[in-house]
């Protein structure tokens, strides 16, 4: 990509400013572990919400989302349900409240809060540490692959080189450079540096999104877009099959990508995504930066508001950019994509669109914004993982009385170690799509069952959690190496069944364990679910205890929240392709669902 001196100056200035800002606030992180990993629980909820949104606005995800919009049209709004994207709704409606009431520092420490400190609880504690580290390494490899592919397409220098016996491609050299710079201020400054720089990054990214939205809106007509896409591309509705045939369009090779993805049976796919999504959402956030933001909030109510803020500010600007680049590529990038023949790399749609459509200055700003998005996400992941090694392994099992300065030093070194190993995994990543589908469908399959049951079933014990996680992780790993060609989401029920079997086996093979710890968890967290015997014992000890009767209201708020979130996804797409009727309709839906959430959720939150 050809970049002017102005564009390069903007990008370099951004990198310098972020590094300087990260180091400037880093001295506040050196007080103790809570300050380093949770910002001392003093950061405002709306700042944490902006930071969390920035962490979810990454280059790899943007490239993937543009590619699926290009291929699947409006139906691509459902494909992020693979995560599922609406797990954030479960978080702000009730899970953030439950989780923050624990007062712990990490997801692994929460396990001790839930199950006590017996042998089963310690096994559960260690398995969640292992899962946290594995998932963080997977995400680092995903980010490494994405940033390398992006930089080699948009930056003008060829950085291919040989270091000893190692040949580094230009993409790997760029990824090493950017990951190294990001790790510098993250490792030094902990949570304070991450949040402070992520807010700057979010502002830059949002301005960039609205700028590219303006360019796309003034450069396209509805007729131009409809002329190059198959019938049904602009429809959210579908049958058992996807119903998109690109054969009679300039992009006939898209049919091969749909077949490769395995998404032609879209009705079955959606049912599996909803099935998986309910389990994964009830399980709660995985032990990464999202959970870290919840635990860093000042109170349970502020944790819930933080989750709401994340969704409220993230989707409209993000999908404004996604829709802009996707629609511009469809209309104007035909020759460039046709030149790739049948081997179209759809993850190059975003970089090609930036090169062709953005003027000098704005191109530099947007590239700085996309780098900001990557650096924000990568820094959040880097900061979240070392807590599990230092707080949950070293402090718990090796030296619980070490001075805080030693814990901080170990946090820095463990961060560095994880970055090095994660980057090593990134060298073997071949496809963003492959990594995305494995992380979302296979790895999380091993997480869902045990972590859903921990909230809602009184009899579930530490052994059940350990064996459920273990069986699920084994099944997901077997899938990765033995059945790599099978579409991950279709294998999810099998992985889930293995995990459920482990949960049942462990739960009934061993006694309940620390009953006092379970009652303490129930009293403080106040979950709904199957807690009959424990609830009776707690109410016998304290007749004034009020159990949670909000299951019905929480379900209603979740359904409203999912529609509210979907409205924020499709409104920018309809806006860019100028389907004004549907845009107005979904805007009305957004207003209505916002009002309902205000009345049924926000107004009752403090109580």
Secondary structure, DSSP 8 states (H G I E B T S, - for coil): ----HHHHHHHHHHHHHHHHHHHHHGGGGGS-HHHHHHGGG-S-HHHHHHHHHHHT--HHHHHHHHHHHHHHGGGHHHHGGGTTTTHHHHIIIIIHHHHHTT--SSHHHHHHHHH-SSHHHHHHHHHHHHHHHHHHHHHHHHHHHHHHHHHHHHS-----EEETTEEE-HHHHHHHHHHHHHHHHHHHHHHHHHHHHHHHHHHHHHHHHHHHHHHHHHH--HHHHHTTS-TTTT-S---SS-----TTSTTTTHHHHHHHHT-SSHHHHHHHHHHHHHHHHHH---TTHHHHHHHHSSSHHHHHHHHHHHHHHHHHHHHHHHHHHHHHHHHH-HHHHHTTTT---GGGHHHHHHHHH--TTHHHHHHHHHHHHHHHHHHHHHHHHHHHHIIIIIIIII-TT--HHHHHHHHHHHHHHHHHHHHHHHTT---HHHHHHIIIIIITHHHHHHHHHHHHBTT--HHHHHHHHHHHHHHHHHHHHH-TTS-HHHHHHHHHHHHHHHHHHHHHHS----HHHHHHHHHHH---SB-HHHHHHHHHH-TT------HHHHHHHHHHHHHHHHHHHHHHHHHHTT-HHHHHHHHHHHHHHHHHHHHHTGGGS--
